[in-house]
Amino acid sequence: MITNESTTFGQQLRKLRTERGISQDDLARNTGICATAIGRFERDAREPRLKSILRLADGLGLNPGALLDPIGERKLTPQEFQQHFGHLPTDGEG
């Protein structure tokens, strides 16, 4: 599960999505990721692949780091990027 000190990826995804007034179905249409998978990501029942994180961020109009950092828009350092994303597969859907 992708986490920082206090917030999981799923919690952050749901928070940012709802703050923007975007439904799971709308995000699914904008990203090409099915709403069921988005729900699983938000419940932390499934860990997204890097490609999905990038598509979710784009669908929300955010820097991908905002999904991992509750502070929001700050850019990840190369070390933080590797720490958060280095273990994720880069091919296929997820």
C-alpha positions in Angstrom: 0.0 0.0 0.0 1.3 3.4 -0.9 1.4 5.7 2.1 3.1 8.7 3.6 3.2 9.3 7.3 -0.6 9.6 7.8 -2.5 9.4 4.6 -2.9 6.4 2.3 -2.9 6.7 -1.5 -6.6 5.8 -1.5 -7.5 8.4 1.0 -5.6 11.1 -0.9 -7.2 10.1 -4.2 -10.7 10.2 -2.8 -10.0 13.6 -1.1 -8.7 15.2 -4.2 -11.4 13.7 -6.4 -14.2 14.8 -4.2 -12.7 18.3 -3.6 -12.9 18.8 -7.4 -16.5 17.5 -7.5 -15.6 14.7 -9.8 -17.5 11.4 -9.5 -15.7 8.0 -9.9 -17.6 7.5 -13.1 -16.4 10.9 -14.5 -12.8 10.1 -13.5 -13.1 6.7 -15.1 -14.3 8.4 -18.4 -11.5 10.9 -18.2 -8.7 8.4 -17.5 -9.8 5.2 -19.2 -9.6 3.4 -15.9 -12.8 1.6 -14.9 -14.8 3.0 -12.0 -14.5 -0.3 -10.2 -10.7 -0.1 -10.2 -10.9 3.6 -9.0 -13.1 2.4 -6.1 -10.6 -0.3 -5.2 -7.8 2.3 -5.3 -9.7 4.6 -3.0 -10.4 1.7 -0.5 -6.7 0.7 -0.7 -7.9 -2.7 -1.8 -5.7 -2.5 -4.9 -2.4 -0.7 -5.5 -2.2 1.2 -8.8 0.6 0.8 -11.2 2.6 3.8 -12.2 0.7 4.2 -15.5 -2.6 4.4 -13.6 -1.2 7.0 -11.1 -0.1 9.1 -14.0 -3.5 8.8 -15.7 -5.4 9.5 -12.4 -3.3 12.6 -11.8 -3.9 13.8 -15.4 -7.6 13.2 -15.0 -7.7 15.3 -11.8 -5.5 18.0 -13.4 -2.7 17.4 -10.9 1.0 16.7 -10.6 1.3 13.0 -9.8 3.1 14.0 -6.5 -0.2 15.5 -5.3 -1.7 12.0 -5.0 1.2 11.0 -2.7 1.7 14.2 -0.8 -1.1 15.6 1.3 0.6 19.0 1.2 -0.5 19.0 -2.4 1.2 20.5 -5.4 4.8 20.3 -4.4 7.0 18.4 -6.9 8.7 15.2 -5.8 12.5 15.1 -5.6 14.1 12.3 -7.6 14.7 10.4 -4.4 11.0 10.8 -3.3 9.8 9.7 -6.8 12.0 6.5 -6.6 10.8 5.8 -3.0 7.1 6.1 -4.0 7.1 4.8 -7.5 10.3 2.7 -7.9 8.6 -0.6 -6.9 5.6 -0.2 -9.3 5.6 -2.1 -12.6 5.5 0.2 -15.6 3.8 -2.0 -18.1 0.2 -3.2 -18.4 -2.9 -1.8 -16.7 -3.3 -1.4 -13.0 
